[in-house]
Amino acid sequence: MPYVGAVEDFRTIRRLGTPKQVPCVAQSEECDVKWYGKYCYEEFCQSGDKISEVWSAAIQEFDYDWAWVQIDDCFEFEPLGIDCPGRDNILRATHGT
């Protein structure tokens, strides 16, 4: 869980100041899913309940101050009919035209 003052330290950083403590910000989603070990990434990214379960466990285990949830870089392309394959622990990516 974030330490007391984490939000103010983020505000200070945004103003290009020096924070009292450097917050831990991890873009570690794929690693956290693998660490959790209960779901493959493709299964994880299709369920809000699984996303919440995995992130809650990772935040507790690794004491993140901020969780960056970004599950699919392709969601804007899929409705256009662009193929965005992904399976198991291979992340989705645009493919074709």
N, C-alpha and C positions, 0 to 999 in steps of 0.2 A: 504494500500500500504506500501511497506517496507520503513523504515526510512532511511535517508541519512547515509551511513556507514554500512548498514546491511551486504553487501557482504564482506566488510573488517572484520567485526566481525565474520562472518562464517569462513573466512580464519584464523583468530586468533584462533578460537576454534579448527579448524582442526590441527593447530600447537601445541595444548594443552596449549595455552595462555589464558589470561583473557580478554574477550571482553570489550569494552567500555559500551556496552549495551547488554543484553541477548535477542537475536532474538526470536520472537514467532513462533514456528514451531508446527503445529497441524496436527496430523493424525486423522482428524475429519470427513472424508468423509461421513460416514454413518449418523453421527449426522447432518452434514450440509444439506444432502439431506432431512432428516426428518424436520429440521428447515425450509427449503425452502418451503416444503409442496405442491409442484406442481406435483411431480412425485414420484412413489415408486422407490426403489433402483434398481430393475430389469429393469425398463423402463429407468432410468437414465443411467445405465452402458452400454446400447446398442446404445447410440447416442452421437457422439462427440459434436453436437450442444447443447444438454441438459447438458452434462458434463461442457462445457464452460459456459453456462448460470448459472448453480448452483454455480460453483466455483467462477465466477466473482461476483455474489451477496454475497457469504459468505466472500470473501476477503474484499469487501467493508464494509460489516456489522461488521465483527469481527477484521478488521485491521490486518490480518495475514501478517507476513513478508515473509513467504515461504508457498507455497501450495504443498502438497504432494498428487499427483493424482495417485491412484493405484486402478484400477477398477475391476480387475479380477485376482485372484491368480490361476485360473484354466486354463488359456488360453493354456498352454503347454500340458495339458492332454486331452482336448476336441478333438483335431485332431487324437489322438490315440484311440478314441472310448470309453474313460472312461466317464461314466455318471457324469455330474456336475450340478445337479439340483439347481435351485434357483427360487424363485417366490416372488412377492410383495416386502416386506422388509426383506426377509430371503436371506442372501447372498449365493452365489454359493459355493459348496463344492464338492470335489471328492467323488464318491459313487460307489462302485462296483469294478470290476477288468477289 
